[in-house]
């Protein structure tokens, strides 16, 4: 009975998108801005282009720093702008000399 309820809840929520990107800003408490870049070919000229999008992300433990490469996942709205949450830090950036003690 419990397994059926769990499966049904997952189906109703749908598949959530997952992206990876670089933290470009730490804006406020428990919030980071992640730049997600995608590469695509121009339909007419065939040139490879890079398009980027900044996504406000919820960071519950305040563990991400500027320069980190992170994985984010789509979630319920946490605020007016935050629609993504931090899943894990893929690659940590080097700490500035002022923070290291």
Biopython code that builds the backbone (N, CA, C, O; Angstrom):
import numpy as np
from Bio.PDB.StructureBuilder import StructureBuilder

atoms = [
    (1, "UNK", "N", (0.820, -1.189, 0.000)),
    (1, "UNK", "CA", (0.000, 0.000, 0.000)),
    (1, "UNK", "C", (0.867, 1.258, 0.000)),
    (1, "UNK", "O", (0.582, 2.207, -0.730)),
    (2, "UNK", "N", (1.903, 1.271, 0.797)),
    (2, "UNK", "CA", (2.769, 2.449, 0.856)),
    (2, "UNK", "C", (3.526, 2.639, -0.452)),
    (2, "UNK", "O", (3.694, 3.773, -0.900)),
    (3, "UNK", "N", (3.980, 1.568, -1.067)),
    (3, "UNK", "CA", (4.713, 1.668, -2.333)),
    (3, "UNK", "C", (3.818, 2.236, -3.422)),
    (3, "UNK", "O", (4.271, 3.037, -4.239)),
    (4, "UNK", "N", (2.555, 1.832, -3.444)),
    (4, "UNK", "CA", (1.619, 2.337, -4.453)),
    (4, "UNK", "C", (1.401, 3.833, -4.272)),
    (4, "UNK", "O", (1.339, 4.572, -5.255)),
    (5, "UNK", "N", (1.285, 4.287, -3.027)),
    (5, "UNK", "CA", (1.106, 5.721, -2.768)),
    (5, "UNK", "C", (2.329, 6.513, -3.198)),
    (5, "UNK", "O", (2.199, 7.591, -3.778)),
    (6, "UNK", "N", (3.524, 5.983, -2.918)),
    (6, "UNK", "CA", (4.761, 6.658, -3.296)),
    (6, "UNK", "C", (4.880, 6.780, -4.810)),
    (6, "UNK", "O", (5.241, 7.838, -5.325)),
    (7, "UNK", "N", (4.577, 5.699, -5.521)),
    (7, "UNK", "CA", (4.657, 5.709, -6.983)),
    (7, "UNK", "C", (3.654, 6.695, -7.554)),
    (7, "UNK", "O", (3.962, 7.422, -8.498)),
    (8, "UNK", "N", (2.452, 6.723, -6.984)),
    (8, "UNK", "CA", (1.430, 7.636, -7.483)),
    (8, "UNK", "C", (1.814, 9.096, -7.235)),
    (8, "UNK", "O", (1.557, 9.948, -8.085)),
    (9, "UNK", "N", (2.421, 9.397, -6.092)),
    (9, "UNK", "CA", (2.867, 10.758, -5.810)),
    (9, "UNK", "C", (3.944, 11.189, -6.794)),
    (9, "UNK", "O", (3.942, 12.325, -7.269)),
    (10, "UNK", "N", (4.872, 10.270, -7.100)),
    (10, "UNK", "CA", (5.945, 10.613, -8.035)),
    (10, "UNK", "C", (5.383, 10.871, -9.422)),
    (10, "UNK", "O", (5.860, 11.768, -10.117)),
    (11, "UNK", "N", (4.388, 10.114, -9.840)),
    (11, "UNK", "CA", (3.790, 10.327, -11.154)),
    (11, "UNK", "C", (3.064, 11.664, -11.209)),
    (11, "UNK", "O", (3.131, 12.366, -12.219)),
    (12, "UNK", "N", (2.368, 12.024, -10.127)),
    (12, "UNK", "CA", (1.622, 13.275, -10.132)),
    (12, "UNK", "C", (2.553, 14.487, -10.123)),
    (12, "UNK", "O", (2.211, 15.528, -10.683)),
    (13, "UNK", "N", (3.739, 14.363, -9.489)),
    (13, "UNK", "CA", (4.683, 15.473, -9.444)),
    (13, "UNK", "C", (5.406, 15.647, -10.764)),
    (13, "UNK", "O", (5.849, 16.750, -11.083)),
    (14, "UNK", "N", (5.533, 14.588, -11.531)),
    (14, "UNK", "CA", (6.200, 14.663, -12.813)),
    (14, "UNK", "C", (7.708, 14.571, -12.673)),
    (14, "UNK", "O", (8.241, 14.509, -11.565)),
    (15, "UNK", "N", (8.374, 14.564, -13.790)),
    (15, "UNK", "CA", (9.827, 14.488, -13.807)),
    (15, "UNK", "C", (10.373, 15.900, -13.666)),
    (15, "UNK", "O", (9.961, 16.810, -14.384)),
    (16, "UNK", "N", (11.297, 16.073, -12.742)),
    (16, "UNK", "CA", (11.857, 17.397, -12.490)),
    (16, "UNK", "C", (13.139, 17.592, -13.288)),
    (16, "UNK", "O", (13.952, 16.675, -13.408)),
    (17, "UNK", "N", (13.311, 18.777, -13.824)),
    (17, "UNK", "CA", (14.500, 19.084, -14.609)),
    (17, "UNK", "C", (15.709, 19.235, -13.702)),
    (17, "UNK", "O", (15.595, 19.684, -12.562)),
    (18, "UNK", "N", (16.853, 18.858, -14.217)),
    (18, "UNK", "CA", (18.099, 18.987, -13.480)),
    (18, "UNK", "C", (19.124, 19.653, -14.387)),
    (18, "UNK", "O", (19.246, 19.296, -15.559)),
    (19, "UNK", "N", (19.853, 20.610, -13.853)),
    (19, "UNK", "CA", (20.851, 21.349, -14.628)),
    (19, "UNK", "C", (22.127, 21.481, -13.804)),
    (19, "UNK", "O", (22.108, 21.309, -12.585)),
    (20, "UNK", "N", (23.220, 21.784, -14.468)),
    (20, "UNK", "CA", (24.447, 22.098, -13.750)),
    (20, "UNK", "C", (24.972, 23.438, -14.270)),
    (20, "UNK", "O", (24.820, 23.769, -15.445)),
    (21, "UNK", "N", (25.590, 24.195, -13.370)),
    (21, "UNK", "CA", (26.076, 25.510, -13.744)),
    (21, "UNK", "C", (27.035, 26.045, -12.705)),
    (21, "UNK", "O", (27.386, 25.358, -11.746)),
    (22, "UNK", "N", (27.453, 27.279, -12.910)),
    (22, "UNK", "CA", (28.450, 27.914, -12.051)),
    (22, "UNK", "C", (27.789, 28.996, -11.204)),
    (22, "UNK", "O", (26.984, 29.780, -11.706)),
    (23, "UNK", "N", (28.130, 29.036, -9.917)),
    (23, "UNK", "CA", (27.586, 30.053, -9.020)),
    (23, "UNK", "C", (28.266, 31.383, -9.344)),
    (23, "UNK", "O", (29.490, 31.495, -9.279)),
    (24, "UNK", "N", (27.462, 32.385, -9.693)),
    (24, "UNK", "CA", (28.018, 33.691, -10.056)),
    (24, "UNK", "C", (27.770, 34.742, -8.986)),
    (24, "UNK", "O", (28.425, 35.784, -8.981)),
    (25, "UNK", "N", (26.823, 34.481, -8.070)),
    (25, "UNK", "CA", (26.516, 35.460, -7.042)),
    (25, "UNK", "C", (25.887, 34.763, -5.847)),
    (25, "UNK", "O", (25.200, 33.750, -5.974)),
    (26, "UNK", "N", (26.149, 35.346, -4.677)),
    (26, "UNK", "CA", (25.507, 34.869, -3.455)),
    (26, "UNK", "C", (24.618, 36.015, -3.001)),
    (26, "UNK", "O", (25.087, 36.963, -2.372)),
    (27, "UNK", "N", (23.330, 35.923, -3.325)),
    (27, "UNK", "CA", (22.429, 37.061, -3.102)),
    (27, "UNK", "C", (21.500, 36.795, -1.930)),
    (27, "UNK", "O", (20.412, 36.246, -2.103)),
    (28, "UNK", "N", (21.925, 37.181, -0.754)),
    (28, "UNK", "CA", (21.079, 37.036, 0.413)),
    (28, "UNK", "C", (21.274, 35.707, 1.119)),
    (28, "UNK", "O", (22.103, 34.890, 0.719)),
    (29, "UNK", "N", (20.502, 35.505, 2.169)),
    (29, "UNK", "CA", (20.600, 34.296, 2.971)),
    (29, "UNK", "C", (19.928, 33.128, 2.257)),
    (29, "UNK", "O", (18.787, 33.247, 1.811)),
    (30, "UNK", "N", (20.621, 32.012, 2.149)),
    (30, "UNK", "CA", (20.122, 30.768, 1.548)),
    (30, "UNK", "C", (19.763, 30.907, 0.071)),
    (30, "UNK", "O", (18.909, 30.176, -0.430)),
    (31, "UNK", "N", (20.405, 31.833, -0.623)),
    (31, "UNK", "CA", (20.139, 32.035, -2.046)),
    (31, "UNK", "C", (21.438, 32.214, -2.807)),
    (31, "UNK", "O", (22.306, 32.983, -2.395)),
    (32, "UNK", "N", (21.573, 31.501, -3.920)),
    (32, "UNK", "CA", (22.695, 31.704, -4.828)),
    (32, "UNK", "C", (22.132, 31.861, -6.241)),
    (32, "UNK", "O", (21.051, 31.359, -6.550)),
    (33, "UNK", "N", (22.875, 32.559, -7.084)),
    (33, "UNK", "CA", (22.495, 32.712, -8.482)),
    (33, "UNK", "C", (23.432, 31.844, -9.299)),
    (33, "UNK", "O", (24.653, 31.991, -9.229)),
    (34, "UNK", "N", (22.847, 30.930, -10.083)),
    (34, "UNK", "CA", (23.619, 29.965, -10.861)),
    (34, "UNK", "C", (23.466, 30.290, -12.338)),
    (34, "UNK", "O", (22.351, 30.459, -12.830)),
    (35, "UNK", "N", (24.590, 30.376, -13.045)),
    (35, "UNK", "CA", (24.578, 30.610, -14.483)),
    (35, "UNK", "C", (24.640, 29.266, -15.191)),
    (35, "UNK", "O", (25.618, 28.530, -15.067)),
    (36, "UNK", "N", (23.579, 28.953, -15.937)),
    (36, "UNK", "CA", (23.504, 27.697, -16.687)),
    (36, "UNK", "C", (23.684, 28.037, -18.159)),
    (36, "UNK", "O", (22.905, 28.803, -18.724)),
    (37, "UNK", "N", (24.713, 27.465, -18.778)),
    (37, "UNK", "CA", (24.990, 27.733, -20.186)),
    (37, "UNK", "C", (24.639, 26.521, -21.033)),
    (37, "UNK", "O", (24.825, 25.380, -20.609)),
    (38, "UNK", "N", (24.130, 26.776, -22.229)),
    (38, "UNK", "CA", (23.849, 25.696, -23.167)),
    (38, "UNK", "C", (24.422, 26.068, -24.526)),
    (38, "UNK", "O", (24.446, 27.239, -24.905)),
    (39, "UNK", "N", (24.878, 25.065, -25.249)),
    (39, "UNK", "CA", (25.446, 25.273, -26.577)),
    (39, "UNK", "C", (24.471, 24.755, -27.626)),
    (39, "UNK", "O", (23.850, 23.707, -27.455)),
    (40, "UNK", "N", (24.349, 25.510, -28.714)),
    (40, "UNK", "CA", (23.475, 25.076, -29.800)),
    (40, "UNK", "C", (23.999, 25.625, -31.118)),
    (40, "UNK", "O", (24.804, 26.556, -31.140)),
    (41, "UNK", "N", (23.536, 25.040, -32.212)),
    (41, "UNK", "CA", (23.928, 25.495, -33.545)),
    (41, "UNK", "C", (22.875, 26.457, -34.086)),
    (41, "UNK", "O", (21.675, 26.246, -33.914)),
    (42, "UNK", "N", (23.346, 27.515, -34.743)),
    (42, "UNK", "CA", (22.436, 28.450, -35.384)),
    (42, "UNK", "C", (21.728, 27.710, -36.520)),
    (42, "UNK", "O", (22.385, 27.018, -37.298)),
    (43, "UNK", "N", (20.412, 27.838, -36.633)),
    (43, "UNK", "CA", (19.695, 27.042, -37.630)),
    (43, "UNK", "C", (20.069, 27.347, -39.083)),
    (43, "UNK", "O", (20.018, 26.453, -39.928)),
    (44, "UNK", "N", (20.442, 28.589, -39.384)),
    (44, "UNK", "CA", (20.765, 28.945, -40.762)),
    (44, "UNK", "C", (22.263, 28.881, -41.039)),
    (44, "UNK", "O", (22.686, 28.306, -42.042)),
    (45, "UNK", "N", (23.069, 29.473, -40.151)),
    (45, "UNK", "CA", (24.495, 29.600, -40.421)),
    (45, "UNK", "C", (25.319, 28.453, -39.857)),
    (45, "UNK", "O", (26.475, 28.286, -40.245)),
    (46, "UNK", "N", (24.769, 27.674, -38.971)),
    (46, "UNK", "CA", (25.483, 26.512, -38.446)),
    (46, "UNK", "C", (26.560, 26.838, -37.427)),
    (46, "UNK", "O", (27.271, 25.943, -36.970)),
    (47, "UNK", "N", (26.688, 28.102, -37.068)),
    (47, "UNK", "CA", (27.701, 28.491, -36.093)),
    (47, "UNK", "C", (27.273, 28.026, -34.700)),
    (47, "UNK", "O", (26.092, 28.057, -34.357)),
    (48, "UNK", "N", (28.252, 27.596, -33.910)),
    (48, "UNK", "CA", (27.949, 27.151, -32.557)),
    (48, "UNK", "C", (27.848, 28.371, -31.636)),
    (48, "UNK", "O", (28.761, 29.194, -31.583)),
    (49, "UNK", "N", (26.734, 28.476, -30.916)),
    (49, "UNK", "CA", (26.486, 29.604, -30.041)),
    (49, "UNK", "C", (26.352, 29.128, -28.600)),
    (49, "UNK", "O", (26.053, 27.962, -28.345)),
    (50, "UNK", "N", (26.579, 30.052, -27.656)),
    (50, "UNK", "CA", (26.431, 29.748, -26.238)),
    (50, "UNK", "C", (25.391, 30.706, -25.674)),
    (50, "UNK", "O", (25.535, 31.925, -25.771)),
    (51, "UNK", "N", (24.342, 30.141, -25.083)),
    (51, "UNK", "CA", (23.305, 30.944, -24.435)),
    (51, "UNK", "C", (23.333, 30.637, -22.951)),
    (51, "UNK", "O", (23.438, 29.477, -22.554)),
    (52, "UNK", "N", (23.239, 31.666, -22.136)),
    (52, "UNK", "CA", (23.274, 31.479, -20.691)),
    (52, "UNK", "C", (22.022, 32.019, -20.029)),
    (52, "UNK", "O", (21.390, 32.950, -20.527)),
    (53, "UNK", "N", (21.671, 31.419, -18.896)),
    (53, "UNK", "CA", (20.518, 31.872, -18.143)),
    (53, "UNK", "C", (20.859, 31.827, -16.663)),
    (53, "UNK", "O", (21.425, 30.848, -16.178)),
    (54, "UNK", "N", (20.511, 32.897, -15.943)),
    (54, "UNK", "CA", (20.769, 32.945, -14.508)),
    (54, "UNK", "C", (19.530, 32.452, -13.767)),
    (54, "UNK", "O", (18.413, 32.899, -14.025)),
    (55, "UNK", "N", (19.752, 31.518, -12.839)),
    (55, "UNK", "CA", (18.649, 30.944, -12.087)),
    (55, "UNK", "C", (18.876, 31.142, -10.595)),
    (55, "UNK", "O", (19.922, 30.763, -10.069)),
    (56, "UNK", "N", (17.911, 31.728, -9.920)),
    (56, "UNK", "CA", (17.985, 31.902, -8.473)),
    (56, "UNK", "C", (17.694, 30.557, -7.828)),
    (56, "UNK", "O", (16.685, 29.919, -8.130)),
    (57, "UNK", "N", (18.578, 30.133, -6.942)),
    (57, "UNK", "CA", (18.539, 28.781, -6.398)),
    (57, "UNK", "C", (18.527, 28.814, -4.883)),
    (57, "UNK", "O", (19.208, 29.632, -4.266)),
    (58, "UNK", "N", (17.745, 27.915, -4.282)),
    (58, "UNK", "CA", (17.668, 27.805, -2.826)),
    (58, "UNK", "C", (18.815, 26.924, -2.325)),
    (58, "UNK", "O", (18.966, 25.782, -2.758)),
    (59, "UNK", "N", (19.617, 27.465, -1.413)),
    (59, "UNK", "CA", (20.748, 26.754, -0.814)),
    (59, "UNK", "C", (20.494, 26.675, 0.686)),
    (59, "UNK", "O", (20.850, 27.590, 1.428)),
    (60, "UNK", "N", (19.878, 25.581, 1.131)),
    (60, "UNK", "CA", (19.417, 25.450, 2.516)),
    (60, "UNK", "C", (20.533, 25.602, 3.534)),
    (60, "UNK", "O", (20.331, 26.235, 4.570)),
    (61, "UNK", "N", (21.717, 25.032, 3.266)),
    (61, "UNK", "CA", (22.806, 25.022, 4.250)),
    (61, "UNK", "C", (23.832, 26.135, 4.035)),
    (61, "UNK", "O", (24.837, 26.182, 4.745)),
    (62, "UNK", "N", (23.606, 27.022, 3.082)),
    (62, "UNK", "CA", (24.553, 28.095, 2.754)),
    (62, "UNK", "C", (25.956, 27.553, 2.499)),
    (62, "UNK", "O", (26.935, 28.117, 2.989)),
    (63, "UNK", "N", (26.063, 26.460, 1.735)),
    (63, "UNK", "CA", (27.360, 25.832, 1.522)),
    (63, "UNK", "C", (28.022, 26.201, 0.201)),
    (63, "UNK", "O", (29.227, 25.994, 0.053)),
    (64, "UNK", "N", (27.289, 26.736, -0.755)),
    (64, "UNK", "CA", (27.868, 27.083, -2.052)),
    (64, "UNK", "C", (28.533, 28.453, -2.000)),
    (64, "UNK", "O", (28.036, 29.373, -1.350)),
    (65, "UNK", "N", (29.670, 28.576, -2.696)),
    (65, "UNK", "CA", (30.403, 29.839, -2.790)),
    (65, "UNK", "C", (30.473, 30.263, -4.252)),
    (65, "UNK", "O", (30.230, 29.459, -5.152)),
    (66, "UNK", "N", (30.803, 31.513, -4.479)),
    (66, "UNK", "CA", (30.955, 32.022, -5.839)),
    (66, "UNK", "C", (32.093, 31.262, -6.527)),
    (66, "UNK", "O", (33.186, 31.134, -5.975)),
    (67, "UNK", "N", (31.828, 30.767, -7.721)),
    (67, "UNK", "CA", (32.826, 30.024, -8.478)),
    (67, "UNK", "C", (32.625, 28.518, -8.433)),
    (67, "UNK", "O", (33.237, 27.802, -9.226)),
    (68, "UNK", "N", (31.789, 28.012, -7.533)),
    (68, "UNK", "CA", (31.521, 26.575, -7.449)),
    (68, "UNK", "C", (30.700, 26.118, -8.650)),
    (68, "UNK", "O", (29.865, 26.864, -9.161)),
    (69, "UNK", "N", (30.942, 24.898, -9.093)),
    (69, "UNK", "CA", (30.107, 24.260, -10.111)),
    (69, "UNK", "C", (29.132, 23.371, -9.357)),
    (69, "UNK", "O", (29.544, 22.499, -8.592)),
    (70, "UNK", "N", (27.829, 23.592, -9.573)),
    (70, "UNK", "CA", (26.806, 22.914, -8.785)),
    (70, "UNK", "C", (25.768, 22.253, -9.681)),
    (70, "UNK", "O", (25.637, 22.578, -10.861)),
    (71, "UNK", "N", (25.032, 21.311, -9.085)),
    (71, "UNK", "CA", (23.886, 20.698, -9.747)),
    (71, "UNK", "C", (22.636, 21.220, -9.065)),
    (71, "UNK", "O", (22.551, 21.226, -7.837)),
    (72, "UNK", "N", (21.654, 21.665, -9.866)),
    (72, "UNK", "CA", (20.411, 22.180, -9.319)),
    (72, "UNK", "C", (19.240, 21.400, -9.901)),
    (72, "UNK", "O", (19.349, 20.813, -10.977)),
    (73, "UNK", "N", (18.116, 21.395, -9.182)),
    (73, "UNK", "CA", (16.929, 20.669, -9.624)),
    (73, "UNK", "C", (15.700, 21.553, -9.450)),
    (73, "UNK", "O", (15.603, 22.335, -8.505)),
    (74, "UNK", "N", (14.776, 21.411, -10.373)),
    (74, "UNK", "CA", (13.530, 22.163, -10.337)),
    (74, "UNK", "C", (12.718, 21.767, -9.103)),
    (74, "UNK", "O", (12.739, 20.608, -8.690)),
    (75, "UNK", "N", (12.007, 22.728, -8.518)),
    (75, "UNK", "CA", (11.225, 22.439, -7.314)),
    (75, "UNK", "C", (10.044, 23.402, -7.225)),
    (75, "UNK", "O", (9.799, 24.198, -8.131)),
    (76, "UNK", "N", (9.327, 23.308, -6.121)),
    (76, "UNK", "CA", (8.203, 24.208, -5.890)),
    (76, "UNK", "C", (8.740, 25.630, -5.710)),
    (76, "UNK", "O", (9.919, 25.789, -5.394)),
    (77, "UNK", "N", (7.930, 26.657, -5.898)),
    (77, "UNK", "CA", (8.396, 28.024, -5.703)),
    (77, "UNK", "C", (8.717, 28.308, -4.234)),
    (77, "UNK", "O", (7.862, 28.148, -3.363)),
    (78, "UNK", "N", (9.957, 28.730, -3.967)),
    (78, "UNK", "CA", (10.337, 29.139, -2.620)),
    (78, "UNK", "C", (10.067, 30.619, -2.412)),
    (78, "UNK", "O", (9.812, 31.052, -1.288)),
    (79, "UNK", "N", (10.121, 31.398, -3.483)),
    (79, "UNK", "CA", (9.842, 32.829, -3.416)),
    (79, "UNK", "C", (9.466, 33.292, -4.822)),
    (79, "UNK", "O", (9.199, 32.478, -5.705)),
    (80, "UNK", "N", (9.448, 34.605, -5.014)),
    (80, "UNK", "CA", (9.050, 35.147, -6.317)),
    (80, "UNK", "C", (9.991, 34.709, -7.434)),
    (80, "UNK", "O", (9.545, 34.479, -8.558)),
    (81, "UNK", "N", (11.285, 34.590, -7.142)),
    (81, "UNK", "CA", (12.268, 34.230, -8.158)),
    (81, "UNK", "C", (12.807, 32.817, -8.032)),
    (81, "UNK", "O", (13.215, 32.228, -9.033)),
    (82, "UNK", "N", (12.822, 32.257, -6.832)),
    (82, "UNK", "CA", (13.476, 30.960, -6.612)),
    (82, "UNK", "C", (12.554, 29.799, -6.983)),
    (82, "UNK", "O", (11.523, 29.570, -6.350)),
    (83, "UNK", "N", (12.963, 29.068, -8.042)),
    (83, "UNK", "CA", (12.219, 27.898, -8.505)),
    (83, "UNK", "C", (13.126, 26.677, -8.601)),
    (83, "UNK", "O", (12.704, 25.632, -9.097)),
    (84, "UNK", "N", (14.366, 26.795, -8.135)),
    (84, "UNK", "CA", (15.351, 25.721, -8.198)),
    (84, "UNK", "C", (15.962, 25.534, -6.822)),
    (84, "UNK", "O", (15.969, 26.459, -6.009)),
    (85, "UNK", "N", (16.481, 24.324, -6.556)),
    (85, "UNK", "CA", (17.173, 24.072, -5.289)),
    (85, "UNK", "C", (18.506, 23.398, -5.561)),
    (85, "UNK", "O", (18.663, 22.681, -6.549)),
    (86, "UNK", "N", (19.451, 23.631, -4.684)),
    (86, "UNK", "CA", (20.791, 23.059, -4.804)),
    (86, "UNK", "C", (20.748, 21.587, -4.426)),
    (86, "UNK", "O", (20.243, 21.229, -3.362)),
    (87, "UNK", "N", (21.280, 20.726, -5.303)),
    (87, "UNK", "CA", (21.327, 19.292, -5.035)),
    (87, "UNK", "C", (22.686, 18.920, -4.456)),
    (87, "UNK", "O", (22.775, 18.287, -3.404)),
    (88, "UNK", "N", (23.760, 19.329, -5.169)),
    (88, "UNK", "CA", (25.103, 19.015, -4.690)),
    (88, "UNK", "C", (26.107, 19.952, -5.348)),
    (88, "UNK", "O", (25.838, 20.567, -6.380)),
    (89, "UNK", "N", (27.265, 20.037, -4.719)),
    (89, "UNK", "CA", (28.371, 20.808, -5.281)),
    (89, "UNK", "C", (29.253, 19.832, -6.040)),
    (89, "UNK", "O", (29.805, 18.900, -5.454)),
    (90, "UNK", "N", (29.387, 20.044, -7.340)),
    (90, "UNK", "CA", (30.184, 19.151, -8.184)),
    (90, "UNK", "C", (31.663, 19.455, -8.021)),
    (90, "UNK", "O", (32.474, 18.552, -7.813)),
    (91, "UNK", "N", (32.010, 20.735, -8.117)),
    (91, "UNK", "CA", (33.405, 21.157, -8.026)),
    (91, "UNK", "C", (33.475, 22.438, -7.207)),
    (91, "UNK", "O", (32.802, 23.420, -7.522)),
    (92, "UNK", "N", (34.280, 22.426, -6.169)),
    (92, "UNK", "CA", (34.398, 23.579, -5.294)),
    (92, "UNK", "C", (35.463, 24.530, -5.816)),
    (92, "UNK", "O", (36.510, 24.095, -6.297)),
    (93, "UNK", "N", (35.198, 25.825, -5.723)),
    (93, "UNK", "CA", (36.168, 26.829, -6.132)),
    (93, "UNK", "C", (37.204, 27.003, -5.025)),
    (93, "UNK", "O", (36.948, 26.664, -3.869)),
    (94, "UNK", "N", (38.357, 27.524, -5.378)),
    (94, "UNK", "CA", (39.394, 27.792, -4.392)),
    (94, "UNK", "C", (38.932, 28.912, -3.480)),
    (94, "UNK", "O", (38.370, 29.904, -3.944)),
    (95, "UNK", "N", (39.165, 28.758, -2.188)),
    (95, "UNK", "CA", (38.764, 29.767, -1.205)),
    (95, "UNK", "C", (39.694, 30.973, -1.304)),
    (95, "UNK", "O", (40.898, 30.796, -1.487)),
    (96, "UNK", "N", (39.172, 32.193, -1.189)),
    (96, "UNK", "CA", (40.038, 33.379, -1.166)),
    (96, "UNK", "C", (40.920, 33.379, 0.083)),
    (96, "UNK", "O", (40.563, 32.780, 1.097)),
    (97, "UNK", "N", (42.055, 34.042, 0.009)),
    (97, "UNK", "CA", (43.008, 34.079, 1.124)),
    (97, "UNK", "C", (42.407, 34.713, 2.368)),
    (97, "UNK", "O", (42.806, 34.375, 3.482)),
    (98, "UNK", "N", (41.448, 35.632, 2.201)),
    (98, "UNK", "CA", (40.833, 36.294, 3.358)),
    (98, "UNK", "C", (39.958, 35.340, 4.170)),
    (98, "UNK", "O", (39.816, 35.520, 5.379)),
    (99, "UNK", "N", (39.358, 34.309, 3.515)),
    (99, "UNK", "CA", (38.493, 33.368, 4.216)),
    (99, "UNK", "C", (39.261, 32.251, 4.894)),
    (99, "UNK", "O", (38.798, 31.706, 5.896)),
    (100, "UNK", "N", (40.433, 31.896, 4.367)),
    (100, "UNK", "CA", (41.215, 30.801, 4.918)),
    (100, "UNK", "C", (41.951, 31.271, 6.175)),
    (100, "UNK", "O", (42.691, 32.254, 6.129)),
    (101, "UNK", "N", (41.750, 30.574, 7.298)),
    (101, "UNK", "CA", (42.408, 30.967, 8.553)),
    (101, "UNK", "C", (42.987, 29.768, 9.232)),
    (101, "UNK", "O", (43.582, 29.892, 10.302)),
]
sb = StructureBuilder()
sb.init_structure("model")
sb.init_model(0)
sb.init_chain("A")
sb.init_seg("    ")
for serial, (resi, resn, name, xyz) in enumerate(atoms, 1):
    if name == "N":
        sb.init_residue(resn, " ", resi, " ")
    sb.init_atom(name, np.array(xyz, "f"), 0.0, 1.0, " ", f" {name:<3s}", serial, name[0])
structure = sb.get_structure()
